[in-house]
């Protein structure tokens, strides 16, 4: 003869099964919230790839081929010119370092842009690139560009020549289309 507790065992089994189903359903319910950051990661990676290819490397070339030489040539001989040369060397060296960091991230970013996320990006390298680029741009904004304005501003022809040179390099489309 069965005891009442033993007779309820099949029903308890169903109830326990539902508890497991509820846990899995709760987990599945988390998926929509997780998909949004994944989609954003793909979008950010795609835009970063385009931006670096199309804008950043071109920006570095503009500075190195046009801006730095124009400012060096227009600087007064002696201390001012040596200061400008040192700043241009520093900025050019930083360009190479930033480009090296970018190259180390590029293949991982391509994978993220395709939705492949497992250990493809070195977070420390991204953080280094972002912080070093910010410091690089701040130095340009606070030190080099104001000095460049001062030096090139002494002669309207020098400023106009730089403007024309940049215009000719970018006749195919503006650099700040990505900004």
C-alpha positions, 0 to 999 in steps of 0.5 A: 500500500502506498503512503500519501507522500509517495503517491504525490511524488510524480506531481512533485517531479513535475513541479520541480521540473517547472522550477528549472524551466522558470530559471531557464526562462528567466535567463532567456528573458535577459537576452534582449537586454544583452543584445543591445550592448552587443549591437552597439559594440558592433556599431562602435567597432565598424565606425572606429574602423572606418574613422581610423582608415579614412580620417585619422591616418589622413589627418596625420598625413596633413599635419606631417606633410603640410602643417608642420613644414609650413610652421617650421619654415615660417618660424623665426630662425633660432629658438622659435624654430627649434621649439617648433621642430621639437614639437613637430618631432614629438607629435610625429613620434606620437602619430607612429605610436598611436598608429602602432596601437591602432594596428594591434587592435584593428583585427580584433575590431574587425571581428567585433564588427562581425559579431565575434566577441570572445577575447578578441580585443585587448581592453588595456590597449583600447584604454591606452589608445584613447588616453594617449590620443586625448593627451596628444590632441590636447597638446596640439590644441593647447600648445602647438596650434596656438603657436602655429596660429601665431607664427603663420598669422604673421604673414597672411600669405603663409596662412593662405598657402597652407589653406590652399595646400590642404584644399588641394589635398582634400579636393575629393572630400572633407576630412571632417565628414567623419566628425 
